[in-house]
Amino acid sequence: MAISVYNTMRRRKEPLSTRDEGRVAMYVCGPTVYNFIHIGNARTFITFDVVRRYLEHSGYDVTFVQNITDIDDKIINRANEEGRTTAELADEYREAFEEDMMALGIKPPTVAPRATAHIPQMLELVGALVDSGYAYESGGDVYFEVARYGDYGKLSGRNLAEQRVTVQSESELERKRDALDFALWKAAKPGEPSWDSPWGPGRPGWHIECSAMSLEYLGDSFDIHGGGQDLIFPHHENEIAQAEAGRSRGFARYWMHSGMLNIDAEKMSKSLGNIRRLRDVLTEYDADTIRMLMLGTHYRSPLSFSDTSLEEAGASMERIDNCLFALKDAIKSATDEAADGGLAAIAAAAEVSFREAMDDDFNTAAALGAIFGLVRDANARLADLQSGGEATRAEMASACDSISSMCRALGLLETTAAGAGQGPDVAGLKKLIDEALKALPDYQVPADEGDPGRLIDHLLEMRMLARKEKKFEPADAIRDGLDALDVKVEDTREGFRWRYER
């Protein structure tokens, strides 16, 4: 079954047919870096991280471009309020954005172009639009003449005659031929950053930035352009108009948009005072919990975000963690001779269901259903083992591998490996080892060991050695130290097992 994608341009699902076989060229609108991002922004970035991950999981080579808007009215206004340069402000919040994305387990873009580094490409596109008659200069500003582009409105479905015009100053209206025309280049104002251009010093308009950068790195007719639904009009509509009028060739083939996020059933807005910054939420809930909540609703549908829904998502993630923990423990004691209880076949069927769901316009809610169905069946099989049944290593491993593989295709279980600061703290584990070595100096720990799982295993082996040598104080200190790092240890007949409690 081919992957199908809902194309906003045609308002229907379409089979994914890429420009270059086996490759996907993908552009997603990034942040305007004048503040910390909020949880609504995070939904968009998680959505397209999942799209990218699943395409890669399906064998595609994905080039993922996501811009940084580091020059804009909002950046200029805030920098002026704080008495700083726009570059200082933009750099601070760009770094904060990158930190937040890492903490959320978002894969870094293949390319993350900054607007201020691509002024020449923007000037070239604006010049082409002026030369072809689609744009005009007025008082040092350059405007796109909307009425000359006959396809304007094809993405949003809006009729030009029905358009509402945003509030504009009298001077701006006087410079325009029509109130609907939008700025490609803005003449310099005192105290603002500016660049030289054929029309005088100035800076680019917001819409031209994304058109120029996407074409620069992905070329004509690239495969997927994504963003939040709030960008359909006017941003994406304007991107299409200026790109196609300026190059006379195709722009993006598929347009994908993520749905809006509501806080406690209300629209998130400054006026309601209910905007929640992502980094604040991450101090209370881990990345997998946030992602689990987002994945439980189809990306095009509205999402209700609340502490209650986060708690429920955390409990769901805990079910997966506990199942994987039990499966890994069962693998240690399983044999190769025991009868196959059928779990391998169930795992294979779950992966088929998972692929069918994700191939249908990235239906993560249904895909999670396949994962939790396997978790339920695996737990039933594990309960059978507790009653005296037997299992093969192969069937336990197949269930464990299938659950892990499907989760990772959705970006779950990845934050620790990505170095996102989730999971057991490596520095804290190493400190525990250093303390334990004072009582157990002969124990050898590889100098470059940095995997938290291996460090925990070393600590538990040291604990067993300490108990064997009747050094109960350091043994207890290891267990207490692990508990403080949210690593829960269970002693078993075979030795021990542990898990990280999120």
N, C-alpha and C positions, 0 to 999 in steps of 0.2 A: 504494500500500500504506500502510495506516494504521500509525502507531507503536503497537507493543504493549509493555506493561510487565508485569513479573512483580510481582503484588500479593501481598505476604506474607499479607495478611488472608485471601485466598481460595486461596493456594498454587497459583496458576496465572497464565499470561500472559493479559492482557486488553487489548483495544484501548483506547488512550488517548482518553477522552471527557471533555473539560474542562467545568467549571461554566459558564464564559463562552467562547463561541466565539472561537478565535484567541488566547486568553489562558491562561496557566498560572500558578496561585498555588501556590507551593512553599515549604515550610518544612523546614530541615535543622538538627538539633541542633548547636549550636556548642560551644566549649570551656568548661570550668570553669577559670578563669584563676588557677591557683596554681603553675604550673610551665611550662616550655617544652614544646611539643607534640613527640611522638615520631613516628617514621616510620609507625607503625600509624594514628595519627590522620590523618596526611597522606593515607593511602589513601582514607579516607572523604571528605575534602574534595576530593581530585582527582576521585573518582567523581562527586560531585554537581556539580562544576564542569563536567565533561564532559556530564552529562545536561542541565544548563542551557544550555551552549553549543550542543549539538546541537538542542535545542528551538528556540533562537533561529535557528540555521542553517536550520531547517525552516520558519521564518516565524512562530513563536509570539512573542507579547509576554509575557516571563516576569517575574513579580514574585518575587524570591528573598529570603526572610527567613531569617537565621541569627542566633540569639541569642548573647549573652555571659552566662554564669552568673558573676556577680561577688559572690555571697553563697552560701556553702555550708560544710559542716563542714570540708572540706579546706582551704579558704581561711582559715577562722578558726583552725584548728590551726596552719597554717604561719605565719600572721601572729603568733600568740602565741609560737611558737618563736623567731621572729626579732625579737620586740619591736617590731613595726610595727602600724599599723592595717590592717584588712582592705581599706580603700579604697586605701591606698598599694600594697599587694601586688597587688591586682587590677588596678590601673591599669598597673603595670609589666609584668605578664604579658599583659594585653590588648594593649598596644603591641607586645610581642614577638611575639604571635600575628599581629597585622596585618602586621608586618615579614616574618614567615616566609611568610605567604600571598602577599604581593607578590613575594617572592623566588622562590616556586614558580610564579608566573604565574596564581594563582587570581583570578578576577574578584571585585571587592568585592560584598558583598550589596547588594540594593536597599535593605534596611533591616537594621541590626544592633542590635536592641534589647538594652539591658542590664537584667538582672533588677531591680536596685535602683531603676531609674527607672519600674518598672511595678508597684509594691506596690498601688496602688489597684485596678488591674484584677484582681490576685490576690485581694485581699480581697473584691471583688465576687463572684468565682466561688466562693470558699470560703463566703461568706454564702449564696449560692444553694443550695449543697449542704447546708448546715445547715438552711435553711428547708424543703428538700424531704425531709429525713429521711435523706439518704445520708451525712451526716457528723454528728459529735457532738463537743462540747467536754468535755475532761477535764483538770483541773488546769492550765488555761491553754493546753494543746495542743488542736488540732483534728484528728481522725482521720477518714479515709474508711472507712466500714463496708463492707468488701468483700462480705460475704455478702448485702447488700441489692441489689447490682448483679448481676443474673442473667446478664449476658453476659461477666462477668469471665473472662479466659482465651481469648477468641475470637481474639486475634492470635497468641499464643504456642502455642495448642493445649493449654495446661496445664489439668489438672483440679484444682479447689480442694482436694479431699481428698488429692491427691498432692503438694501444695506443701510445700517445705522452708522453714522459718522461719529467717531469719538470726539470729545471736546478738544478743539484746536484754537490756538490764538488767532486773532485777527490778522496779524502779520504773516502767519503761516498760511492761512487761507488765501491771502492776497498773492502769495508766491506760487500757489498751485493753480493748475488749469481746472482741476476738479477736486472736490473735497476728499474723494476716495483715493486719490493718488498717494503713494507712500514713498518715504525717503530712502534713497539708495546711498546718498552721501550728504552729510550735514556740514554746513559751513562752520568754521571755527568760531567759538565764542571766547571772550577773555577768560583766562585762567583754566581753560580746558585743554587736554592733550590734543594734538592735531598732527596731521601728516600732509605733505605736499600732494597736490593733485592737479590735473589739467584745469580744474574749475576753482582753484584756490585752496588754501589750507583748510583742513576739516577732518572728519572722521567718518567711518562707515555707519550705515544704518544696521539695525540688528538682523534683518532678514537676509541681507546680502552676504553676511558672514557665513551662514550655514551653507548657502548655495555654493559659494566659492570654495570653501574648505572640503565639502563632500565631493565636488567635481575634481578638485586637486588630487585627492587621495584615492578616489574610487572610479573616476572617469564617467563617461556617459552611460546611461541605462544601467546603473548599478542596481543591485537586487532589492534591498530592503531599506526603507527609511522609517524610523520609529520615533515615538515620543508620546507624551500624554495627550488625552483627548482635548485638553484646553489649548493645544498648539495647532489643531486642525485649521482654525481661522483666528487671526489672519496669518500667523507665521508660516505654516506649511503651504497655505494657498499662495502666499507671496513668493515663497521659495520656488514653487513650481513655475509661476509666471515669469520671474526674472531669469531662471535657469533655462527654460525652454525658449523664451524670446531671445535670449542672449546667445544661445548656442545652436538653436534650430535643430536640436536633436533630443532624443528621449532623456528624461531625468530618472527618477526612481521607478522601478517596475511594480513594487508592492509597498503600500503604505499601511503601517501597523500602529495602532494607538491603544494605550492602556487606559482603563477606566479610572474614574475619580475615587477618592478615599474620603469617607465620612468619619468624624470623631464622635463616638457615642450617639450615632444616628443623626448627627447634624453636620452640615457642610463645614469644612475647615476654613476659617477665615480670620483675618486680623480683627474685624469688628466684633466677632464673638469671643475673641481671646482664647481660642481653643487650638492654636497651632502648637504642635509638639515637635521639638527638634529631634532628629534621629539620634544624635549623640546622647541626649537625655534619656531616651527610651532604652538605649543600649547599656545604660548604667543599671537598669532594673531587669532587663530581659536579654538573653543571649541572641546571637545572630540567627541560629537555627529556629528559635521560637518565633522570631519576627518573620522569617522566611516561610515557616510552616503556615502562619496565619495568612500571609499573602497568597500562598499556593492553593489554599482551600477555596478560593473564589476564582472563576475564570478571569483572565486578565482584562477582558473587555467589559466586565460587569462592575457595577459599583461595589466597593468594599467597605464594610463597617469595621472600624478599628476602635477597640476599647480595652481596658485592663482585663475585663472578663474574657473577651475573645482571645487575648494574649495568654491568659492562664490556661484556657482550653487548648490552645495551640501548644503550649509547653507540655501539657499532659500527653498530648498526642505524640510529641517528639520523644517523651519519656518512654512511651510504649515501644517505639522503634529501638531506642537505646537498650532497654531491658531485654528485648528479644535478641538483639545482636550479642549482648553480653552472655545470655544463656546459651545461645548457639555456639559461641566460641568456647565456652566452658565445656559443652557437650562434645565438641570435636576432640578435646583432649582425652576423653575417656571412651570415645566410640572406637569400634573395631572395624576392620575391613571385611570380616567374615559374617557379621550380623545381617539379618534380613533387611532388605530395603523397604522402608515404610511408605514409599511413594512420594516423599516430600520433594525429591528432585524433579519429578514430573509436574508437581504443583507449582514449583518455582519457575519452571520453563513456561508454563501456561500463564503465570502472573506477568512474566516479562512480555509475552505476546500482548496481553491486555494493556499493559503499560504503553507499549509502542503504539497500539491502535489509538489510545487516548491522546497521546502526545502528537501523533501524526494528524489528528483532527484539530488543527488550529491550536496546538499547544494546550490541550485541556488538562491542566494540572490537577484540577479537582478530581477528575476521573482517574488520572494517573495515580494520585494518592490512594484512591480506592483500591487499585490493584496492589499497591504496596501493603496496605493494611489488611487486605485479604490474605496475603501471604504471611504477614505477621500473625494473624489469627490462626492459620493452619499450622504454622511453625510452633506456636505456643501449645496447640493441642497435641502435636507430636512430642514436644518436650514434656508435657504432662504425662504422656504415655510412658516415657522413659522413667519418670519418677515412680511410676507404678510397677516397675520391674521390666519394662520393655527394653528392646535393644535397637541400636541405630548404627548405620555405617557412617564413617567419616565423610564419605562422598555426599550422602544426602544432606547431612548437617552443613557441610561446606557449600553445597549448591544453594541452599536457602540463604545462608549468610552472605554469599557472594552476590546473589540476585538482589537481595534487599539493599546491600551496600551500593551496587552498581546503579540501581534505579534512583536511589537517594542522591548519589553524586551527580547523576544526569540533571537533577533539579537544583544542584548546588547545596544540598544538605550534607552534613558530616564533613564539610570541607574547611571550616574556619580555622581549626587547629593547624591543619596541614598548610594552610595558606599563610600562617603566621599572623592571624588576625587578632591575636590576644584572647581567643576563646579557648576553653579547655584548661587542663592543669597548667599552672605557671611554671615554665621551664626554669626560670631563675630561682624560684622558690624550691623546686625539686633539687636543683644542684646545691643549694644552701643546706638542705636536709642531708644530702649525701656527704657534704664536707663535715657536718657535725657528727654523722654516724661513723665516718672514717677515723675519728679520734679514738673511738672504742674498738674499731675493727680495722686497724691500719693495713692489714694484709689483703683486704678485699680490693680487687682490681676493677676499676671503672674506666672504659676507654675515654681518652682525653677529649675526643671530638664528639662524644655522645650528646646529641641534642634533641632526640625524639622523646616527647614526654612519656609515651608508653614504655619505651625501653628504660627510661630513668626510673619509672615506677617499679618496673620489674626488678631492677637492680636494688632499689630500696627494700622491696619485700624479701628478696633473697638475703639481703643484709639483716633484715629483721629475723628471719628463720635462723641464720647463723648466730646471731646474738642470743636468741632463745636457747639454741643448742649449747652454747658456751655459758649459759646461765647468766648472761648479761641483760637482765630484764629491764633495767632503766633505759638504756639506749633502744631496746626493742620497743618499749612503750612510747618513747619519744618519736620514733619513726611513725608509728601508727597515729599518734596524736597530731604529728606534723602533716601527715597525709590528709587526715580528717579536716584540718584547718584549710587545706587547699582543695576541699570538696572531693577528695578521692576516698571513697568508702571501700573498706577492706573486709572480706568475708573469709574466715578460715574454713577449709574443707578437708575431707579425708585425704585428698590428693596433695594438699598444701595450702593454696590460697587462691582467691580470685578478687578482682577489684573492678570498680567502675567509677566514672566521673559523673557526679550528680550536678546537672545543669541548674 
